[in-house]
Amino acid sequence: MSIRKIVKYGSKSLREKSKEVHKISKKIQILVEDLYDTMYSLNGVGLAAPQIGENLRVFVIDTGVDQKSMNPITFINPKILKTEGAINSYEGCLSFPDAYTNVRRHKYVKVKALDIKGRPFIIEVNDGSLLARAIQHEFDHLEGILFIDHSRNRFEADKILTEKGLNPIDANYLLDEKEMEEEIQNTVQNEEKPVD
Ligand code: ZN
């Protein structure tokens, strides 16, 4: 329907908790169309409703790389049922133009949500793939959590944010992910062990 303006980092509404959708009305259908139009126009992999100024529990993801492999998935009122494991990767966000930081994510995620017709579905992703990470990233937006809150290195993240003219990390939002960090470090050590 239309390409909407992205709410940028620094705006208070990105820190608000979004509200449940009570009815999949015409308004919600248009919101979902706008999310896809806006996301595709910016070559994004995912977009959450609060990023276009609607604090509702809706996000869309498409990890397809071209038209042939398009795989749009709409999540309404999602619930994370289970997470396991830890990985790290560089992540960005359409609300943070050109800023990528090293963040912690779970390897496995199981999520329940409603589709655009109001039908419940469950998705389980087990390999720390782009889809697994995107689900966690977009779900966070509904909670007012941003990817930089998962930063492994606050000082590196601050440097990147400042370079892009964005506000530095607010320590109050940094998440305590000690166990995830330990798991990431152990994985790295195991990978670096010479094979003998
Ligand atoms: Zn984002």
Residues whose N, C-alpha, C, O or C-beta is under 5 A from the ligand:
A	BS01	ZN	G92 C93 L94
